[in-house]
Amino acid sequence: MSVLRTKTVEQSIADTEEPEFKLKKSLSALDLTVFGVGVVIGAGIFTLTGRAAHEVAGPAIVISFVVAAIACGLAAMCYAEFASTVPVSGSAYTFSYASLGELFAWIIGWDLILEMFLGASVVAQGWSAYLGSLMEQLGAPIPAAIGYGGSIDLMAVLLVVVLGVLITVGIRESLRVNLVLVAVKLFIVLFVIVAGLMFVNPANYSPFVPDAAPRETASGLTQPLLQFFSGIEPTAFGVGGIFAGAALVFFAYIGFDVVATTAEETKRPQRDLPIGIIASLIICTVLYGAVALVVTGMVPYDKLDPAAALANAFAFHGQTWMATVISAGAVAGLTTVVLTLMIGATRIIFAMSRDALLPRGLAKVHPRFRTPWVISVIVTVIVALVAGLTPVGVLEEMVNIGTLSAFVLVSVGVIVLRRRRPDLERGFRVPLNPWLPALSVIVCVYLMLNLTVETWLRFLIWLALGFVIYFAYSRRHSRLGKGGDLYIDPATPTVAGRD
């Protein structure tokens, strides 16, 4: 049978009711919104804003954030429609299975595993770095050998293990901790915004859009793929700088898609999932824009520190105590990011295992906690080892390319499923279909082309490994590919055997 075989929406939903794999439904729209804000707002709000303003956009970085939010919002609407139509764990993997077929579903699931495993590990290391900075400011430095950059990053390992236990005990308990940490993070961010307003100098906003200038560029494998093929040198500042800034800060929004991985554990998915996805994106946009205005108003854009702009903006005005507050906020903020990425990884693998594209034994749910405990343990061990032992800094862009590829397939899937299954009940519908989903595809592909050549090469190697596993194991063991149960082919009104 063709590898493009498609699993029906009805079958996907029916699988969620199997006693052996049934998850506990306990999440509300508020839980999902907090979940989304928790994973989106991380170190980026403390560092990326200043870097983009200093290097490419100036004070107009505020516009860059709005442009990036609009671009991200296109993908968010596609996720919201799919999540309200197919309320099943797995996010983009499940959506692709229901619209584009098994092979595409495997590819995107494989990409999402890369995104969330590597993302959780990288952020855990970042958490360790901020913790080390905070403890040093408090007069109790962490020994270099077991801290960030040491022979083993024990702090990152301990964080992952604690969060692993938490997600094994239960999704509801995990999100209660997440709620507290997100509240702390938002309080500190708002406090920094309000405190920063006292040091804003309106003269720093002029010129709001600096004149265009040549931009320092990389060469060889470290240059963007678009530049590699076109030979066009990018510019900084001016109108072009605003869009270059948007491409840079777009990645500060990545994470809202993890909300969709909790679909099976949501009480009213048709209503609550779209609210959680879109509300978290709106909240983050407002906070990012406010931080951008404050930072560029406090310090001239050409004097911002790209590495730690927010902390150094207060040091610029003699308020060094704020660095401690910002470090504490980053520790709380990054904890929620690692937590949500680990939950997302377990739910992706859970969905793939239940479909037998990975061993089905992995998907067993704990009889008491109603969580996929075997997968949670595996995710915890792998993320802890990578975070503790591997210098993964050079692989951070892999998180971005995996996410954007998922955005592309979800956007295409909305168009396909609208045409193949117009009869399905949709709690949310993307307006102006197919034009807005098509625009989402174009924007995401453009952003992927702005990633480096070496990132694309690593991505292709990862895909090649995924194809080997699919054709050697997954295709032969897939539930959809085996005989027995019947499924309804969405393209026809007849009932067809799976073989």
C-alpha positions, -999 to +999 in steps of 0.1 A: +000+000+000+011+035-006+032+053+021+007+082+015-021+063+033-041+086+054-055+080+089-090+093+092-100+119+118-126+095+131-100+068+137-076+093+153-103+104+178-114+067+184-078+058+193-079+082+222-107+062+239-087+029+241-084+022+278-047+012+276-038+046+260-064+069+275-051+101+290-067+122+318-087+152+306-080+180+331-069+211+312-089+244+307-084+273+284-065+291+312-042+262+317-034+261+280-028+299+278-004+297+308+012+267+291+018+286+259+031+318+276+053+295+298+071+280+268+072+311+245+086+337+270+121+325+279+156+339+276+147+357+244+128+385+261+160+392+281+185+389+253+171+387+218+154+421+219+186+440+224+205+419+199+180+426+171+178+463+179+216+467+181+224+448+149+196+452+124+166+473+133+173+500+159+142+513+177+120+500+149+125+465+164+091+472+179+077+470+144+098+438+137+080+421+167+046+430+152+056+417+118+069+385+133+037+382+154+016+385+123+037+359+105+035+336+135-002+343+139-008+328+104+006+295+115-011+298+149-045+300+132-038+269+112-028+251+144-060+263+161-082+250+133-065+216+133-064+213+171-102+220+173-109+195+145-086+167+155-082+170+194-056+143+196-021+142+211+007+147+186+001+183+173+015+187+138+022+149+135-014+140+141-027+168+119-004+157+090-015+121+094-051+131+090-045+153+059-013+145+041-007+109+049+016+086+069+049+094+053+045+132+059+032+125+094+064+104+101+086+132+087+070+159+108+069+137+139+106+130+135+113+167+131+093+175+162+113+150+183+144+168+172+130+202+180+117+193+215+146+170+226+173+194+215+153+225+225+147+212+261+184+203+264+197+237+251+173+256+273+183+235+303+219+246+297+208+282+295+189+278+328+221+265+344+240+296+331+214+320+346+213+300+378+251+303+381+249+340+375+222+344+401+240+324+427+272+344+421+253+376+426+239+362+459+274+353+471+271+315+467+288+306+434+283+271+419+316+251+415+328+255+379+331+217+374+294+210+379+279+242+366+274+257+331+303+248+308+318+223+333+328+187+327+292+178+336+265+204+339+250+188+370+226+217+376+210+212+342+208+175+348+191+180+382+166+204+367+156+179+340+153+150+365+130+170+388+108+181+359+108+145+346+094+133+379+068+161+377+055+153+342+053+116+352+032+123+382+006+142+362-001+169+336-023+188+360+004+189+387+030+199+361+008+229+350+002+240+386+039+244+390+041+260+356+013+285+366+033+296+397+066+300+377+048+318+348+032+342+374+067+349+388+082+354+354+054+377+342+056+397+375+093+403+370+089+412+333+062+437+341+082+451+370+112+455+347+090+473+321+075+497+347+109+503+363+125+509+330+100+536+320+116+559+346+148+558+326+134+562+291+148+592+271+126+600+241+157+612+222+168+576+220+139+569+196+153+592+170+158+581+143+132+555+149+141+538+116+179+543+111+193+546+076+201+514+058+237+502+060+258+472+049+255+443+073+283+420+084+277+387+069+290+352+072+305+330+044+307+294+034+285+270+055+277+296+081+259+319+056+221+318+051+210+294+024+192+323+006+224+343+004+244+311-007+222+307-038+214+344-046+246+360-037+226+390-024+243+407+006+217+416+033+214+451+047+209+463+083+185+490+094+161+508+071+130+490+059+150+459+051+163+459+087+128+458+100+121+426+081+156+412+090+147+419+126+114+401+122+132+370+108+155+372+139+128+377+166+104+353+150+121+326+169+113+343+202+077+332+195+084+296+188+067+273+214+029+281+210+026+250+189+034+229+220+000+238+233-015+216+206+003+185+219-020+185+250-052+182+230-062+148+245-059+162+280-081+192+274-117+192+288-132+211+258-107+210+230-129+225+203-132+257+224-102+258+247-074+249+222-079+278+199-082+301+229-050+288+244-030+290+212-041+325+201-043+341+236-007+330+245+006+345+212-012+378+218+000+381+254+036+374+243+034+399+215+023+427+239+051+419+264+078+417+237+067+450+222+067+467+256+102+453+264+115+465+230+101+500+236+117+502+271+151+489+262+155+511+231+142+541+251+167+535+280+198+531+259+207+543+223+203+513+201+240+514+190+251+512+226+230+482+236+248+450+247+236+423+223+244+395+249+224+409+279+207+440+268+180+442+294+203+437+324+229+460+310+204+487+302+198+491+340+235+489+347+239+517+321+218+538+346+236+526+377+209+501+387+230+470+390+206+454+415+182+449+387+206+423+372+198+401+401+161+405+396+165+398+358+186+366+365+159+354+389+132+360+363+153+341+337+157+311+360+119+310+366+112+316+329+135+290+315+122+264+340+088+267+324+103+264+289+121+231+297+090+218+314+067+224+285+091+212+258+095+179+278+057+175+280+055+182+242+082+156+235+064+129+255+031+136+237+046+135+202+063+101+210+031+089+226+010+096+195+036+079+172+039+049+195+001+044+197+001+044+159+029+017+161+053+039+140+074+035+172+071+005+195+036+004+210+049-006+244+062+029+249+027+043+249+014+025+279-003+048+304+004+046+341-027+031+358-027+057+386-013+089+371-028+083+336+004+097+320+027+079+294+053+071+321+076+049+300+080+077+275+084+103+303+113+083+317+130+080+283+126+117+275+140+126+309+171+104+306+179+115+270+174+153+277+194+150+310+223+133+292+224+158+263+220+188+286+246+175+310+273+162+287+269+177+252+280+212+240+249+217+220+252+254+214+261+250+177+229+230+171+204+256+183+192+265+148+181+229+144+153+237+168+141+265+145+142+245+112+123+216+128+096+240+140+093+259+108+090+226+088+061+217+111+045+251+105+047+245+067+030+211+068+003+222+092-006+251+069-007+229+038-027+203+058-055+229+066-060+235+029-060+198+021-084+187+049-108+215+040-111+201+005-111+164+015-134+167+046-156+198+044-181+179+066-160+179+097-170+200+127-144+227+132-144+247+165-122+273+148-118+281+111-089+300+095-104+329+076-098+335+039-089+298+032-068+289+012-051+323+010-040+328+046-027+292+050-008+296+017+007+329+030+018+311+061+036+285+040+054+313+020+065+331+052+077+300+069+097+288+038+113+323+036+124+321+072+138+286+067+158+299+038+174+325+061+189+297+082+225+287+076+237+262+051+252+240+078+218+239+096+202+227+064+229+200+059+223+187+095+186+188+089+189+167+057+211+142+076+185+139+103+157+135+077+178+107+060+181+089+093+143+092+097+136+077+063+158+047+071+139+041+103+105+045+086+111+021+058+131-004+079+106-005+109+077+020+110+061+013+077+059-025+083+046-021+119+022+007+114-014+000+127-027+017+096-007-005+073-017-038+089-049-057+082-077-062+106-096-030+115-114-011+088-111+026+082-131+051+062-112+065+033-118+103+034-116+105-004-145+082-010-178+073+008-169+036+008-153+015+035-120+001+026-096-024+042-063-010+055-044-032+030 
